[in-house]
Amino acid sequence: MKLNDLECNWAEFSAQYKDPIGRTLISAQPTMTSREIAELTGKEHRHVMRDIREMLDVLKRDEPSFGRYYTAANGKPNPEYVLPKDLTLTLVTGYSAPLRHRIITRWQELESQAAPANLMAEISRRHVLNRHKVLPGYFSALQVAGMS
């Protein structure tokens, strides 16, 4: 089996396991989108996007690694950010106490849902490894390469 075959199959496989708002269930780390942050805080999405860009710039973080596009109701692709917990909480520390509380409450929900998702991720990972007869150390190489 060629590496490119596995990469293609892995991408197809992981794309099948998404939750209703597009987070990959195969990932062990929950995330929150800029749209969800906007909804929870009552802010306009464009303002949340601006705040995230400013935060990532100050933190000297690679902005494109947190960005992606979603398909809007009108069928057009629109940008959004997908943030891990530490960056979400860093972002909202500048927001008011009630808004911070909504975000923290939502993170607690995400973390309580993460345990079953982590189990599914492990089952899925083992399925991929068995299906493709991958050597045990190979999955670690995929993780290091950012493919998982």
C-alpha positions as CSV (number, residue, x, y, z in Angstrom):
1,M,0.0,0.0,0.0
2,K,1.3,3.5,-0.9
3,L,1.2,6.4,1.6
4,N,-1.0,8.4,-0.8
5,D,-3.6,5.6,-0.8
6,L,-3.7,5.7,3.0
7,E,-3.9,9.5,3.1
8,C,-6.8,9.5,0.7
9,N,-8.6,6.7,2.5
10,W,-8.0,8.4,5.9
11,A,-9.4,11.7,4.6
12,E,-12.5,9.9,3.2
13,F,-12.9,7.9,6.4
14,S,-12.5,10.8,8.8
15,A,-14.9,13.0,6.7
16,Q,-17.6,10.4,7.4
17,Y,-17.4,10.9,11.2
18,K,-18.6,14.5,11.8
19,D,-21.0,15.8,14.4
20,P,-24.0,18.0,13.5
21,I,-21.9,21.2,13.5
22,G,-19.0,19.8,11.6
23,R,-16.5,18.8,14.2
24,T,-14.6,15.7,13.4
25,L,-15.5,13.0,15.9
26,I,-12.3,11.1,15.2
27,S,-10.4,13.9,17.0
28,A,-10.0,13.5,20.7
29,Q,-10.0,17.2,21.2
30,P,-13.3,19.1,21.3
31,T,-13.4,22.4,19.4
32,M,-15.7,25.4,19.2
33,T,-16.4,27.3,16.0
34,S,-16.5,31.1,15.7
35,R,-20.1,30.8,14.7
36,E,-20.9,29.0,17.9
37,I,-19.1,31.6,19.9
38,A,-21.1,34.3,18.1
39,E,-24.3,32.5,18.8
40,L,-23.6,32.0,22.5
41,T,-22.4,35.5,23.1
42,G,-24.9,37.3,20.9
43,K,-22.1,39.0,18.9
44,E,-22.0,39.3,15.2
45,H,-20.0,36.5,13.6
46,R,-17.8,39.1,11.8
47,H,-16.9,40.7,15.1
48,V,-16.0,37.4,16.6
49,M,-13.9,36.7,13.5
50,R,-12.1,40.0,14.0
51,D,-11.5,39.3,17.7
52,I,-10.0,35.9,16.8
53,R,-7.7,37.4,14.1
54,E,-6.5,40.0,16.6
55,M,-5.9,37.4,19.3
56,L,-4.0,35.0,17.0
57,D,-1.9,37.9,15.8
58,V,-1.0,38.9,19.4
59,L,-0.3,35.3,20.3
60,K,1.8,34.8,17.1
61,R,-0.3,31.8,16.2
62,D,-0.7,30.6,12.6
63,E,-4.2,31.9,11.6
64,P,-4.8,29.6,8.6
65,S,-4.3,26.5,10.8
66,F,-7.5,27.5,12.7
67,G,-9.6,28.6,9.7
68,R,-11.9,26.7,7.4
69,Y,-15.0,27.3,5.2
70,Y,-18.5,26.2,5.8
71,T,-21.4,26.2,3.4
72,A,-24.0,28.9,4.3
73,A,-27.7,28.5,3.7
74,N,-27.3,30.4,0.4
75,G,-24.8,27.8,-0.8
76,K,-21.8,30.1,-0.6
77,P,-18.6,29.1,1.3
78,N,-18.0,31.4,4.2
79,P,-15.0,31.5,6.6
80,E,-15.0,30.5,10.2
81,Y,-12.5,29.6,12.8
82,V,-12.3,26.4,14.8
83,L,-10.7,26.9,18.2
84,P,-9.5,24.5,20.9
85,K,-10.5,25.2,24.5
86,D,-7.4,27.2,25.5
87,L,-7.9,29.7,22.6
88,T,-11.6,29.9,23.1
89,L,-11.2,30.8,26.8
90,T,-8.4,33.2,25.9
91,L,-10.7,34.9,23.4
92,V,-13.6,35.4,25.8
93,T,-11.6,36.6,28.8
94,G,-12.1,40.1,27.2
95,Y,-15.9,39.6,27.1
96,S,-18.4,40.3,29.9
97,A,-18.9,37.9,32.7
98,P,-22.3,36.6,31.5
99,L,-20.8,35.9,28.0
100,R,-17.8,34.2,29.5
101,H,-20.2,32.1,31.6
102,R,-22.1,30.9,28.6
103,I,-18.9,29.8,26.9
104,I,-17.6,28.0,29.9
105,T,-20.9,26.2,30.4
106,R,-20.8,25.1,26.7
107,W,-17.3,23.8,27.2
108,Q,-18.4,21.8,30.1
109,E,-21.1,20.2,27.9
110,L,-18.5,19.6,25.1
111,E,-16.2,17.9,27.6
112,S,-18.9,15.7,29.0
113,Q,-19.7,14.6,25.4
114,A,-16.0,14.1,24.6
115,A,-15.7,10.8,26.6
116,P,-18.0,8.9,24.2
117,A,-16.4,10.6,21.2
118,N,-13.0,9.6,22.5
119,L,-14.1,6.0,22.7
120,M,-15.5,6.2,19.1
121,A,-12.2,7.8,18.0
122,E,-10.2,4.9,19.4
123,I,-12.6,2.3,17.8
124,S,-12.4,4.2,14.5
125,R,-8.6,4.4,14.7
126,R,-8.3,0.7,15.3
127,H,-10.7,0.0,12.4
128,V,-8.5,2.1,10.1
129,L,-5.4,0.4,11.3
130,N,-6.8,-3.1,10.9
131,R,-8.5,-2.3,7.5
132,H,-5.2,-1.0,6.0
133,K,-2.9,-3.4,7.9
134,V,-0.9,-0.3,9.1
135,L,2.0,-0.9,11.4
136,P,1.4,0.3,15.0
137,G,3.9,3.2,14.9
138,Y,2.5,4.5,11.6
139,F,-0.6,6.1,13.2
140,S,1.8,8.1,15.5
141,A,3.5,9.4,12.4
142,L,0.2,10.4,11.0
143,Q,-0.6,12.4,14.1
144,V,2.8,14.1,14.0
145,A,2.2,15.0,10.4
146,G,-1.2,16.5,11.3
147,M,-3.2,14.0,9.4
148,S,-5.3,12.6,12.2
